[in-house]
Amino acid sequence: MPQPHLRTVVVLAAGEGKRMKSALPKVLHPLLGRTLLGHVLAAAAPLAADRTVVVVGHGAEQVRAHLAEIAPDAAAVLQAEQLGTGHAVRIALDAVPEVCGTVVVINGDVPLLRPETVAALVQAHEGDGAAATVLAAEVPDPTGLGRIVRDADGRLEQIVEERDASPAQRALREINAGIYAFDVARLRDALGKLSTDNDQGEEYLTDVFGLLVSAGEPVGVHVAADHVETLGCNDRVELAALRRLLRDRVNEAWMRTGVSILDPETTWIDVTATVDRDAVIDQNTQLRGTTVVGAEAVVGPDVTLVDTVVGAASTVLRSHAVSAEVGPGASVGPYAYLRPAAKLAEKAKVGTFVEVKNSEVGAGAKVPHLSYVGDATIGARANIGAATIFVNYDGVNKHRTTVGEAAFIGCDTSLIAPVEVGPGAYVAAGSAISQNVPAGALGVTRAPQRSIEGWVARKRPGTASAAAAQRAQSAPGDASAAREGEAIHEGAETVGGPSSAGDTATE
């Protein structure tokens, strides 16, 4: 039985990326859910390499910290002085002298590279028994890129950097993608023979190919099926172009699995997000991080979801959510904000201008509009009236509020935590509740209403209000109507009977 090939991946990530004009190392710039470096490591992951070495330089500590998060098994090797790609690979191999078999070298700024292309390159290299194989691509505009120079029989003769190329070589459109497979023993030997006799005064890794050809070693060229995969990034304009290309690739893939994306040009889905079949994603929507959208859910327009789970057949409209959970058949928005640990159970509703943080909204419960729910548990089928505030912070500590099953909270209510409203209890509109309300009880803290007759005429003479009041008081029948109103007011209950309780909330 043939033995599996031993493989080592080397990622070149030491460059400063001066044209990015950024304090952030180029390879750490984000692109739809991963950094540039993260995309490259993901493309190489299916090789199941025995070792992964990342050559770091500019911003080394930042890159090391990022690697610890996304690829803790990868070894970071410092190239303190950037003396060329050949120098970088030599440093990487010196750090792992025990490696043998195939070494795959990848530039750290090719985020559109597909795992299938890397695998095909390595398979061709190992299948042919080549000393080295370069990934090439035919591009419309080769400006700034190294050229693949072939001999009369179509075999690789050398790879020439544009700075060192002749006019005839610059006219070639087959370019070096900066991705290679090498036999490690022959690579080590050739690296020791590199010179700095070039325009940049650096050790070019590409010169290894010319050395191997001169030594009669077998050298191969593997051409990528799509040149877009090989595109690198030198500045923010190119980064934005790559982002658009990746957006289109991701959106097309989801649509082919049965997801409806109504406006692909304004829909941005991270490569780490998941969307189930028959979901509908409307325009101006971002699905970021580890977001999951369930089957038949409708998300958008104008929605941003970050690390959020949206259940099947739910609806999220013009809202923002971070690390939240939206249960099956639930409804969010428009203009809602779900903060971390907001959890909506099945068929719950969080409506217009509602903010929810670290709270559970039970099955079928409703928080329809203009409310803040923080550090709370809301029971199934409870109704939270408009302008309700869960007062969770005393200036030092956060406290929790519990609203029981089928409880009814009136409009413009403050629930001052820690407090509990029991199952089936009512709270009258305009109340500030700081003591528990037992199950089935009515909680009221409103003071009796007073009407001070003639106040406007005395305190606001000459105003439009005073004139309107004067006209109303002069109208026929006003005196009897006023007396009747006074009688009704004097006879009304001040602690909330059936008529007042019925007016305490909205849906």
C-alpha positions as CSV (number, residue, x, y, z in Angstrom):
1,M,0.0,0.0,0.0
2,P,1.5,3.4,-1.0
3,Q,2.4,5.6,1.9
4,P,0.7,9.0,2.2
5,H,2.8,12.0,1.1
6,L,4.3,14.1,3.8
7,R,3.4,17.8,3.3
8,T,4.4,21.1,4.7
9,V,2.6,24.4,4.0
10,V,4.6,27.7,4.1
11,V,2.6,30.9,3.9
12,L,4.5,34.1,3.2
13,A,3.0,36.8,5.4
14,A,5.9,39.0,6.4
15,G,5.4,42.0,4.0
16,E,4.3,45.4,5.2
17,G,1.9,46.2,2.4
18,K,3.0,49.8,2.2
19,R,0.4,50.6,-0.4
20,M,-2.4,49.7,2.0
21,K,-1.4,52.7,4.1
22,S,-2.5,51.0,7.2
23,A,-1.3,50.3,10.8
24,L,-2.8,46.9,10.3
25,P,-0.5,44.3,8.5
26,K,-1.8,43.6,5.1
27,V,-2.6,39.9,5.7
28,L,-4.9,40.9,8.6
29,H,-7.3,43.0,6.6
30,P,-10.7,41.4,6.7
31,L,-12.7,40.0,3.7
32,L,-16.1,38.5,4.2
33,G,-15.6,36.8,7.5
34,R,-11.9,36.0,7.4
35,T,-8.6,37.9,7.1
36,L,-6.6,37.6,3.9
37,L,-4.3,35.2,5.9
38,G,-7.4,33.3,7.1
39,H,-8.6,32.7,3.6
40,V,-5.2,31.4,2.5
41,L,-5.0,29.0,5.4
42,A,-8.6,27.8,4.7
43,A,-7.6,27.1,1.1
44,A,-4.6,25.0,2.2
45,A,-6.5,23.2,5.0
46,P,-7.7,20.2,2.9
47,L,-4.1,19.2,2.2
48,A,-4.0,18.0,5.8
49,A,-0.4,19.1,6.0
50,D,1.9,17.7,8.7
51,R,3.2,21.2,9.4
52,T,2.1,24.7,8.6
53,V,4.6,27.5,8.9
54,V,3.7,31.2,8.5
55,V,6.6,33.6,7.9
56,V,5.8,36.8,9.8
57,G,7.6,40.2,9.7
58,H,5.8,43.5,9.7
59,G,3.4,43.5,12.6
60,A,4.7,40.1,13.7
61,E,3.0,40.2,17.1
62,Q,-0.4,41.1,15.7
63,V,-0.1,38.3,13.1
64,R,1.1,35.8,15.8
65,A,-1.9,36.7,18.0
66,H,-4.3,36.2,15.1
67,L,-2.7,32.8,14.3
68,A,-3.2,31.8,17.9
69,E,-7.0,32.4,17.3
70,I,-7.5,30.8,13.9
71,A,-4.7,28.3,13.5
72,P,-3.1,27.5,16.9
73,D,-1.2,24.6,15.4
74,A,0.6,26.8,12.8
75,A,4.2,27.8,13.6
76,A,5.1,31.5,13.2
77,V,8.6,32.1,12.0
78,L,10.1,35.6,12.1
79,Q,11.7,37.2,9.0
80,A,13.2,40.2,10.8
81,E,14.6,41.7,7.6
82,Q,12.6,41.2,4.4
83,L,15.3,40.1,1.9
84,G,13.0,38.4,-0.6
85,T,10.7,35.5,-1.0
86,G,13.6,33.0,-1.4
87,H,15.1,34.3,1.9
88,A,11.7,33.9,3.6
89,V,11.3,30.3,2.5
90,R,14.8,29.5,3.6
91,I,14.1,30.9,7.1
92,A,10.9,28.8,7.2
93,L,12.7,25.6,6.3
94,D,15.5,26.3,8.8
95,A,12.9,26.4,11.5
96,V,11.6,22.9,10.6
97,P,14.7,21.0,9.5
98,E,13.0,17.6,9.9
99,V,10.4,18.1,7.2
100,C,10.4,16.0,4.1
101,G,8.2,15.3,1.1
102,T,6.3,18.2,-0.5
103,V,6.5,21.8,0.5
104,V,3.6,24.0,-0.7
105,V,4.4,27.8,-0.7
106,I,1.5,30.3,-0.9
107,N,1.6,34.1,-0.8
108,G,-0.5,35.4,2.1
109,D,-2.6,37.8,0.0
110,V,-4.6,35.5,-2.4
111,P,-8.0,35.2,-0.6
112,L,-9.9,33.9,-3.6
113,L,-7.8,30.8,-4.0
114,R,-9.9,27.7,-3.9
115,P,-9.0,24.5,-2.0
116,E,-9.7,22.5,-5.1
117,T,-7.0,24.5,-7.0
118,V,-4.4,24.0,-4.3
119,A,-5.2,20.2,-4.2
120,A,-4.9,19.9,-8.0
121,L,-1.6,21.7,-8.0
122,V,-0.2,19.3,-5.4
123,Q,-1.7,16.3,-7.1
124,A,-0.1,17.2,-10.4
125,H,3.3,17.9,-8.8
126,E,3.4,14.7,-6.8
127,G,1.9,12.6,-9.7
128,D,4.6,13.9,-12.1
129,G,7.4,13.5,-9.6
130,A,8.4,17.1,-10.3
131,A,11.2,18.9,-8.4
132,A,9.0,22.0,-8.5
133,T,5.6,23.0,-9.9
134,V,4.3,26.6,-10.2
135,L,0.6,27.6,-10.4
136,A,0.1,29.8,-13.4
137,A,-2.8,31.8,-14.9
138,E,-3.7,33.5,-18.1
139,V,-4.7,37.0,-17.2
140,P,-6.2,39.9,-19.3
141,D,-3.7,42.4,-17.8
142,P,-0.3,41.1,-16.5
143,T,1.0,44.5,-15.3
144,G,3.1,44.2,-12.2
145,L,3.2,40.4,-12.2
146,G,5.9,37.8,-12.8
147,R,5.8,36.1,-16.2
148,I,5.9,32.4,-17.0
149,V,8.5,32.0,-19.8
150,R,8.3,28.7,-21.7
151,D,10.7,27.2,-24.2
152,A,9.9,26.2,-27.8
153,D,8.4,22.9,-26.6
154,G,6.1,24.7,-24.1
155,R,8.2,23.6,-21.0
156,L,8.9,26.1,-18.3
157,E,12.2,27.9,-18.9
158,Q,12.1,30.5,-16.1
159,I,9.9,32.8,-14.1
160,V,10.8,36.5,-14.6
161,E,9.7,39.4,-12.4
162,E,8.3,42.3,-14.3
163,R,11.1,44.6,-13.1
164,D,13.7,42.3,-14.7
165,A,11.7,41.3,-17.8
166,S,12.5,42.2,-21.4
167,P,9.8,43.9,-23.6
168,A,9.0,40.6,-25.2
169,Q,8.6,38.9,-21.8
170,R,6.4,41.7,-20.6
171,A,4.0,41.0,-23.5
172,L,3.3,37.5,-22.1
173,R,0.0,37.1,-20.3
174,E,0.7,33.9,-18.5
175,I,1.7,34.9,-15.0
176,N,3.1,33.4,-11.8
177,A,0.3,33.1,-9.2
178,G,2.8,33.0,-6.3
179,I,1.8,29.5,-5.3
180,Y,4.2,26.6,-5.6
181,A,4.9,22.9,-4.8
182,F,8.4,21.7,-4.3
183,D,10.3,18.6,-3.4
184,V,11.9,19.8,-0.1
185,A,15.3,18.2,-0.7
186,R,15.8,19.8,-4.1
187,L,14.3,23.1,-2.8
188,R,16.8,23.3,0.0
189,D,19.7,22.8,-2.4
190,A,18.5,25.4,-4.8
191,L,17.8,28.0,-2.0
192,G,21.4,27.8,-1.1
193,K,22.4,29.0,-4.6
194,L,20.2,32.0,-4.9
195,S,21.7,35.4,-5.5
196,T,20.6,39.0,-5.1
197,D,21.7,40.0,-8.6
198,N,18.4,41.6,-9.7
199,D,16.6,44.9,-9.7
200,Q,15.4,44.6,-6.1
201,G,18.6,43.2,-4.7
202,E,16.6,40.3,-3.1
203,E,16.6,36.5,-3.1
204,Y,13.7,35.6,-5.5
205,L,12.0,32.3,-4.8
206,T,11.2,32.2,-8.5
207,D,14.9,31.9,-9.4
208,V,14.7,28.4,-7.9
209,F,12.9,27.3,-11.1
210,G,15.6,28.5,-13.4
211,L,18.3,26.8,-11.3
212,L,16.3,23.5,-11.4
213,V,15.8,23.7,-15.1
214,S,19.5,24.4,-15.6
215,A,20.3,21.3,-13.5
216,G,18.0,19.2,-15.7
217,E,15.4,18.6,-12.9
218,P,11.8,18.1,-13.9
219,V,9.8,21.3,-13.4
220,G,6.0,21.7,-14.1
221,V,3.4,24.4,-14.7
222,H,-0.1,23.9,-13.5
223,V,-2.6,26.4,-15.0
224,A,-5.5,27.5,-12.8
225,A,-8.9,27.1,-14.4
226,D,-10.0,30.6,-13.3
227,H,-7.4,33.4,-13.1
228,V,-9.6,35.3,-10.6
229,E,-8.5,32.8,-7.9
230,T,-4.9,34.0,-8.3
231,L,-5.6,37.7,-7.8
232,G,-3.6,39.3,-5.0
233,C,-4.1,42.6,-3.1
234,N,-1.7,45.5,-2.9
235,D,-4.0,48.4,-1.8
236,R,-7.5,49.1,-0.6
237,V,-8.9,49.6,-4.1
238,E,-7.8,46.1,-5.0
239,L,-9.1,44.8,-1.7
240,A,-12.5,46.2,-2.4
241,A,-12.4,44.6,-5.9
242,L,-11.6,41.2,-4.3
243,R,-14.4,41.7,-1.8
244,R,-16.9,42.2,-4.6
245,L,-15.7,39.2,-6.5
246,L,-15.9,37.0,-3.3
247,R,-19.4,38.4,-2.6
248,D,-20.6,37.3,-6.0
249,R,-19.0,33.9,-5.6
250,V,-20.6,33.3,-2.2
251,N,-24.0,34.6,-3.3
252,E,-24.1,32.5,-6.5
253,A,-23.2,29.4,-4.4
254,W,-26.1,30.0,-2.0
255,M,-28.6,30.7,-4.8
256,R,-27.7,27.4,-6.4
257,T,-28.5,25.6,-3.2
258,G,-32.0,27.0,-3.1
259,V,-31.7,30.3,-1.3
260,S,-33.4,33.4,-2.8
261,I,-31.2,36.5,-2.8
262,L,-33.3,39.3,-4.2
263,D,-30.5,41.8,-4.9
264,P,-27.1,40.0,-4.9
265,E,-25.2,43.3,-5.5
266,T,-26.3,44.6,-2.1
267,T,-26.2,41.3,-0.2
268,W,-23.0,40.5,1.7
269,I,-22.7,37.0,3.2
270,D,-19.5,36.0,5.1
271,V,-17.9,32.8,4.1
272,T,-18.5,31.6,7.7
273,A,-22.3,32.2,7.6
274,T,-24.9,29.5,6.7
275,V,-28.3,29.9,5.0
276,D,-30.8,27.1,4.7
277,R,-32.9,26.2,1.6
278,D,-35.9,28.5,0.7
279,A,-34.7,31.3,2.9
280,V,-35.2,34.7,1.3
281,I,-32.5,37.4,1.7
282,D,-33.7,40.8,0.7
283,Q,-31.6,43.8,-0.4
284,N,-29.1,45.7,1.7
285,T,-28.5,42.7,4.0
286,Q,-25.3,41.6,5.7
287,L,-24.9,38.1,7.3
288,R,-21.7,38.2,9.2
289,G,-19.6,35.9,11.3
290,T,-21.2,32.6,12.3
291,T,-24.8,33.7,11.5
292,V,-27.2,31.0,10.6
293,V,-30.5,31.6,8.7
294,G,-33.1,28.9,8.8
295,A,-35.2,27.4,6.1
296,E,-38.0,29.7,4.8
297,A,-36.9,32.6,7.0
298,V,-37.1,36.1,5.5
299,V,-34.3,38.4,6.3
300,G,-34.2,42.0,5.0
301,P,-34.3,44.5,3.6
302,D,-31.8,46.6,5.5
303,V,-30.7,44.0,8.0
304,T,-27.3,43.3,9.7
305,L,-26.9,40.0,11.6
306,V,-23.6,39.2,13.4
307,D,-23.1,35.8,14.9
308,T,-26.9,35.4,15.1
309,V,-29.2,32.4,14.7
310,V,-32.5,33.0,12.9
311,G,-35.0,30.1,13.1
312,A,-37.0,28.6,10.3
313,A,-39.9,30.7,8.9
314,S,-39.0,33.7,11.0
315,T,-38.9,37.3,9.8
316,V,-36.3,40.0,10.4
317,L,-36.9,43.4,8.9
318,R,-34.7,46.5,9.0
319,S,-33.0,45.4,12.2
320,H,-29.5,44.9,13.7
321,A,-28.6,41.8,15.8
322,V,-25.4,40.7,17.5
323,S,-25.0,37.2,19.1
324,A,-28.7,36.8,19.3
325,E,-31.2,33.9,18.8
326,V,-34.5,34.3,16.9
327,G,-36.7,31.3,17.3
328,P,-38.8,29.6,14.6
329,G,-41.7,31.7,13.3
330,A,-40.6,34.7,15.4
331,S,-40.8,38.3,14.1
332,V,-38.2,41.1,14.5
333,G,-38.5,44.7,13.5
334,P,-38.6,47.0,11.8
335,Y,-35.9,49.0,13.5
336,A,-35.2,46.6,16.3
337,Y,-31.8,46.0,18.0
338,L,-31.0,42.6,19.4
339,R,-27.9,42.8,21.6
340,P,-25.8,39.8,22.8
341,A,-27.8,37.0,24.6
342,A,-31.1,38.2,23.3
343,K,-33.2,35.1,22.8
344,L,-36.6,34.9,21.2
345,A,-38.6,31.7,21.5
346,E,-41.0,30.3,18.9
347,K,-43.4,32.9,17.4
348,A,-42.2,35.7,19.8
349,K,-42.3,39.3,18.5
350,V,-39.9,42.1,19.0
351,G,-41.2,45.1,17.1
352,T,-40.5,48.7,16.1
353,F,-37.8,50.6,18.0
354,V,-37.3,47.8,20.6
355,E,-33.9,47.0,22.1
356,V,-33.3,43.6,23.8
357,K,-30.2,42.7,25.7
358,N,-29.4,39.5,27.7
359,S,-33.1,38.6,27.9
360,E,-35.4,35.7,26.9
361,V,-38.7,36.5,25.2
362,G,-41.0,33.5,25.6
363,A,-43.0,31.6,23.0
364,G,-45.7,33.9,21.5
365,A,-44.8,36.8,23.8
366,K,-44.9,40.3,22.3
367,V,-42.8,43.4,22.8
368,P,-44.3,45.3,19.9
369,H,-42.8,48.8,20.0
370,L,-40.8,51.5,21.7
371,S,-39.4,49.5,24.6
372,Y,-36.1,48.5,26.3
373,V,-35.8,45.0,27.6
374,G,-32.5,44.3,29.5
375,D,-31.6,41.4,31.8
376,A,-35.1,40.0,31.7
377,T,-37.1,36.8,31.3
378,I,-40.5,37.2,29.7
379,G,-42.9,34.3,29.9
380,A,-44.9,32.8,27.0
381,R,-47.8,34.8,25.6
382,A,-47.0,37.9,27.8
383,N,-47.6,41.3,26.3
384,I,-45.3,44.2,26.9
385,G,-47.0,47.6,26.2
386,A,-45.4,50.4,24.3
387,A,-42.7,52.5,26.0
388,T,-42.0,49.9,28.7
389,I,-38.6,50.1,30.3
390,F,-36.9,47.2,32.1
391,V,-34.8,49.2,34.6
392,N,-31.9,46.8,35.0
393,Y,-29.0,49.0,36.2
394,D,-28.7,50.7,39.6
395,G,-25.5,52.5,38.7
396,V,-23.3,49.8,40.1
397,N,-24.9,46.4,39.4
398,K,-27.3,44.8,36.8
399,H,-30.4,43.2,38.1
400,R,-33.0,40.9,36.5
401,T,-36.7,41.2,35.9
402,T,-39.1,38.3,35.4
403,V,-42.5,38.7,33.7
404,G,-44.7,35.6,34.0
405,E,-46.7,33.6,31.5
406,A,-49.5,35.6,29.9
407,A,-48.8,38.7,32.0
408,F,-49.9,42.0,30.7
409,I,-47.7,45.1,31.1
410,G,-49.3,48.5,30.4
411,C,-47.9,51.2,28.3
412,D,-45.3,53.6,29.7
413,T,-44.3,51.3,32.5
414,S,-41.0,51.0,34.3
415,L,-40.2,47.6,35.8
416,I,-37.5,48.4,38.4
417,A,-35.3,45.3,38.9
418,P,-35.0,43.1,40.7
419,V,-38.7,42.5,40.4
420,E,-41.2,39.8,39.4
421,V,-44.6,40.1,37.7
422,G,-46.4,36.9,38.3
423,P,-48.2,34.7,35.7
424,G,-51.4,36.3,34.5
425,A,-50.8,39.5,36.4
426,Y,-51.6,43.0,35.0
427,V,-49.6,46.2,35.4
428,A,-51.6,49.4,34.8
429,A,-50.2,51.9,32.3
430,G,-47.9,54.6,33.6
431,S,-46.8,52.5,36.6
432,A,-43.3,52.3,38.1
433,I,-43.1,48.8,39.6
434,S,-40.5,48.1,42.2
435,Q,-42.2,45.4,44.2
436,N,-43.4,41.9,43.1
437,V,-46.8,41.7,41.5
438,P,-48.5,38.3,42.5
439,A,-50.0,36.0,39.9
440,G,-53.3,37.3,38.7
441,A,-53.0,40.7,40.5
442,L,-53.1,44.2,39.2
443,G,-50.0,46.3,40.0
444,V,-50.6,50.1,40.0
445,T,-48.4,53.0,41.2
446,R,-50.2,55.9,39.6
447,A,-51.2,58.9,41.7
448,P,-54.8,60.2,41.5
449,Q,-55.3,62.7,38.7
450,R,-56.0,66.3,39.5
451,S,-57.5,68.9,37.2
452,I,-56.8,72.5,38.2
453,E,-59.6,74.6,36.7
454,G,-58.6,77.9,35.1
455,W,-54.8,77.3,35.2
456,V,-54.2,78.1,31.6
457,A,-56.0,81.5,31.8
458,R,-54.1,82.4,34.9
459,K,-50.6,81.1,33.9
460,R,-50.6,81.3,30.1
461,P,-52.7,84.4,29.2
462,G,-52.5,85.6,25.7
463,T,-51.5,82.2,24.3
464,A,-53.2,80.1,21.6
465,S,-54.1,77.6,24.3
466,A,-55.8,80.2,26.4
467,A,-57.8,81.5,23.4
468,A,-58.9,77.9,22.5
469,A,-59.9,77.2,26.1
470,Q,-61.9,80.5,26.2
471,R,-63.7,79.6,23.0
472,A,-64.6,76.1,24.3
473,Q,-65.8,77.5,27.7
474,S,-68.0,80.0,25.9
475,A,-69.7,77.4,23.7
476,P,-73.4,76.6,24.4
477,G,-73.9,73.8,26.9
478,D,-70.3,73.9,28.1
479,A,-71.2,74.5,31.8
480,S,-73.5,71.4,32.0
481,A,-70.9,69.3,30.2
482,A,-68.2,70.4,32.5
483,R,-70.3,69.6,35.6
484,E,-71.1,66.1,34.2
485,G,-67.3,65.6,33.6
486,E,-66.5,66.5,37.1
487,A,-69.1,64.1,38.4
488,I,-67.7,61.2,36.4
489,H,-64.1,62.1,37.5
490,E,-65.1,62.2,41.2
491,G,-66.8,58.7,40.9
492,A,-64.0,56.9,39.0
493,E,-61.8,54.3,40.6
494,T,-58.2,55.5,41.1
495,V,-56.6,52.0,41.5
496,G,-57.6,50.7,38.1
497,G,-60.8,48.8,37.6
498,P,-61.8,46.9,34.5
499,S,-62.0,50.0,32.3
500,S,-58.5,51.3,33.2
501,A,-56.8,47.9,33.0
502,G,-58.2,47.4,29.5
503,D,-56.2,50.5,28.4
504,T,-52.9,49.6,29.8
505,A,-51.0,48.2,26.7
506,T,-50.9,48.0,23.0
507,E,-50.2,45.2,20.5
